[in-house]
Amino acid sequence: TPEALCSLLTDGELGGDKDITVLFPAMLKKAGYRTALASCQGHWQAKDIVGTYLFSACDSRRFLQGGNNPGFLPDEIVLPELRKTLQTLNESDKPLALFVHLFGCHFPPKKRVPPGFVREWPRNPAELTNKMRTRADQYDTAVAYDDFVVASIIREVAAANVPSCVFYVSDHGESPDSEVWRDVKSRDIYEIPLLIWL
């Protein structure tokens, strides 16, 4: 995740030869945007210095896990925060750049899906062990749930009825139907979604 965030939101590389000199959120702020972060995770602090640093320039930052919300909460907890932020659009002449950070389908995927959001997936029993099939089903269900959350974000932004863009990208995939959960040789790790809604 830190490497992907650096690639997406800076002009440098994490641990690479090129130092980071430009942060995309800070650049947007200098260009006259209000900037905000709504994260479905807890405050990163020592866990993710890169994420904390990248979004430090945001005018507001909300971390929705931890504190008064201990334990697992599904990604849709970001939707009320998104609605609240979108309601402020008319309070300023400045355009808004809102960064929404989801847990997505990170391991373990069964903890990324709220109870009741269960899906059945057709599988060829000869291709997978029971363990691999269970993991693949849990992962595919987490992907379906993430699709639901991203679609909900798009609906909320569309309902705001202002010129808008939603840019969605994942940091990496997983390889649930492999013997190794995050098999770096698997295409599933690096073939990730990119969606732009205008």
C-alpha positions as CSV (number, residue, x, y, z in Angstrom):
1,T,0.0,0.0,0.0
2,P,2.7,2.6,0.8
3,E,4.4,2.0,-2.5
4,A,1.1,2.3,-4.4
5,L,0.2,5.5,-2.6
6,C,3.6,7.0,-3.5
7,S,3.2,6.0,-7.1
8,L,-0.3,7.5,-7.3
9,L,0.0,10.6,-5.2
10,T,3.6,11.9,-5.5
11,D,6.4,12.5,-8.0
12,G,8.8,10.1,-6.2
13,E,9.2,6.5,-5.2
14,L,9.2,4.8,-1.8
15,G,12.7,3.5,-1.3
16,G,13.6,4.5,-4.9
17,D,16.2,6.8,-6.4
18,K,13.8,9.7,-6.8
19,D,13.0,11.7,-3.7
20,I,9.4,12.9,-3.1
21,T,9.1,16.6,-3.7
22,V,5.4,16.9,-4.7
23,L,2.4,15.6,-2.8
24,F,-0.8,15.5,-4.9
25,P,-3.1,16.6,-2.0
26,A,-0.8,19.5,-1.2
27,M,-0.6,20.5,-4.9
28,L,-4.4,20.5,-5.1
29,K,-4.6,22.7,-2.0
30,K,-2.1,25.2,-3.5
31,A,-4.3,25.2,-6.7
32,G,-7.2,26.5,-4.6
33,Y,-9.0,23.3,-3.7
34,R,-10.4,22.3,-0.3
35,T,-8.9,18.9,0.5
36,A,-10.4,16.3,2.8
37,L,-9.7,12.6,3.7
38,A,-12.3,10.1,4.9
39,S,-10.6,6.8,5.8
40,C,-12.3,3.6,6.7
41,Q,-9.2,2.7,8.7
42,G,-8.0,4.0,12.0
43,H,-5.4,6.7,12.2
44,W,-2.3,5.3,10.5
45,Q,0.4,6.9,12.6
46,A,3.3,4.4,13.0
47,K,1.5,1.8,11.0
48,D,1.7,3.8,7.9
49,I,4.0,6.8,8.0
50,V,3.6,7.2,4.2
51,G,-0.2,7.5,4.3
52,T,-0.1,9.9,7.2
53,Y,2.5,12.0,5.4
54,L,0.8,12.0,2.0
55,F,-2.5,13.3,3.5
56,S,-1.1,15.6,6.1
57,A,-1.8,18.6,3.9
58,C,-5.6,17.9,3.8
59,D,-7.8,20.5,5.4
60,S,-9.7,17.8,7.2
61,R,-8.9,14.2,7.9
62,R,-11.4,11.7,9.4
63,F,-10.3,8.2,10.4
64,L,-13.5,6.1,11.0
65,Q,-12.1,3.0,12.7
66,G,-10.7,2.9,16.2
67,G,-11.4,5.4,19.0
68,N,-15.2,5.3,19.4
69,N,-15.4,2.7,16.7
70,P,-13.2,-0.2,17.8
71,G,-13.0,-3.5,15.8
72,F,-14.2,-4.1,12.3
73,L,-16.6,-1.8,10.6
74,P,-17.5,-2.3,6.9
75,D,-16.4,0.2,4.3
76,E,-19.9,1.7,4.0
77,I,-19.2,3.6,7.2
78,V,-17.6,6.2,4.9
79,L,-20.9,7.0,3.3
80,P,-22.4,9.3,6.1
81,E,-19.0,11.2,6.2
82,L,-19.1,11.5,2.4
83,R,-22.7,12.9,2.5
84,K,-21.7,15.4,5.3
85,T,-18.7,16.6,3.3
86,L,-20.7,16.9,0.1
87,Q,-23.3,19.0,1.9
88,T,-20.5,21.6,2.4
89,L,-20.0,22.2,-1.3
90,N,-22.2,25.3,-1.3
91,E,-20.4,26.8,1.7
92,S,-17.2,27.7,-0.2
93,D,-16.2,29.0,-3.6
94,K,-13.3,26.6,-3.6
95,P,-13.8,23.2,-5.4
96,L,-13.4,20.1,-3.2
97,A,-11.0,17.2,-3.6
98,L,-12.1,14.4,-1.3
99,F,-10.0,11.4,-0.8
100,V,-11.9,8.3,0.3
101,H,-9.7,5.4,1.6
102,L,-11.4,2.0,1.8
103,F,-10.3,-1.2,3.4
104,G,-11.4,-3.0,0.2
105,C,-10.7,-6.6,0.0
106,H,-7.5,-6.8,2.1
107,F,-6.8,-10.0,4.0
108,P,-8.8,-11.5,5.6
109,P,-11.7,-10.8,3.2
110,K,-14.4,-12.4,5.4
111,K,-13.8,-9.5,7.9
112,R,-14.4,-6.9,5.1
113,V,-18.0,-7.9,4.5
114,P,-20.9,-7.1,6.9
115,P,-23.0,-10.0,8.1
116,G,-25.8,-10.8,5.6
117,F,-23.8,-9.8,2.5
118,V,-23.3,-13.4,1.3
119,R,-22.8,-14.5,-2.2
120,E,-22.5,-17.9,-3.8
121,W,-19.9,-18.4,-6.6
122,P,-19.7,-21.2,-9.1
123,R,-16.4,-23.1,-8.9
124,N,-15.0,-26.1,-10.6
125,P,-14.4,-28.4,-7.6
126,A,-11.5,-30.2,-9.3
127,E,-9.5,-27.0,-9.7
128,L,-9.3,-25.9,-6.0
129,T,-8.8,-27.5,-2.6
130,N,-11.6,-26.8,0.0
131,K,-9.3,-24.2,1.7
132,M,-8.6,-22.4,-1.6
133,R,-12.3,-22.5,-2.6
134,T,-13.4,-21.0,0.7
135,R,-10.8,-18.2,0.4
136,A,-11.7,-17.5,-3.2
137,D,-15.4,-17.3,-2.3
138,Q,-14.7,-15.0,0.6
139,Y,-12.5,-12.8,-1.6
140,D,-15.0,-12.6,-4.5
141,T,-17.7,-11.7,-2.0
142,A,-15.5,-8.9,-0.6
143,V,-15.0,-7.7,-4.2
144,A,-18.8,-7.7,-4.7
145,Y,-19.2,-5.7,-1.5
146,D,-16.5,-3.2,-2.5
147,D,-18.3,-2.8,-5.9
148,F,-21.4,-2.0,-3.9
149,V,-19.6,0.7,-1.8
150,V,-17.9,2.3,-4.8
151,A,-21.3,2.4,-6.7
152,S,-22.8,4.0,-3.5
153,I,-20.0,6.7,-3.5
154,I,-20.7,7.4,-7.2
155,R,-24.5,7.7,-6.5
156,E,-23.8,10.1,-3.6
157,V,-21.5,12.3,-5.7
158,A,-24.0,12.3,-8.6
159,A,-26.8,13.4,-6.3
160,A,-24.7,16.4,-5.2
161,N,-25.5,17.7,-8.7
162,V,-22.2,19.6,-9.2
163,P,-19.5,19.0,-11.8
164,S,-17.7,16.0,-10.4
165,C,-15.3,13.2,-11.0
166,V,-14.8,9.9,-9.1
167,F,-11.4,8.3,-9.6
168,Y,-11.1,4.8,-8.1
169,V,-8.0,2.7,-8.0
170,S,-6.9,-0.2,-6.0
171,D,-3.4,-0.6,-4.5
172,H,-3.0,-4.3,-5.2
173,G,-5.0,-7.5,-5.6
174,E,-4.8,-10.8,-3.8
175,S,-4.4,-14.3,-5.0
176,P,-7.0,-16.3,-3.0
177,D,-7.1,-19.3,-5.3
178,S,-3.3,-19.8,-4.9
179,E,-1.5,-21.7,-2.2
180,V,0.0,-18.4,-1.1
181,W,-2.5,-15.5,-0.2
182,R,-0.4,-12.8,-1.8
183,D,1.5,-14.6,-4.5
184,V,3.7,-11.9,-6.1
185,K,4.0,-13.9,-9.2
186,S,0.3,-14.0,-9.8
187,R,-1.4,-11.6,-12.2
188,D,-4.1,-11.2,-9.6
189,I,-1.7,-9.1,-7.5
190,Y,-0.9,-6.4,-10.1
191,E,-3.9,-6.4,-12.5
192,I,-6.0,-4.0,-10.5
193,P,-9.1,-1.9,-11.2
194,L,-9.0,1.7,-12.4
195,L,-12.4,3.4,-12.7
196,I,-13.1,7.0,-13.7
197,W,-16.6,8.4,-13.4
198,L,-17.5,11.8,-14.8
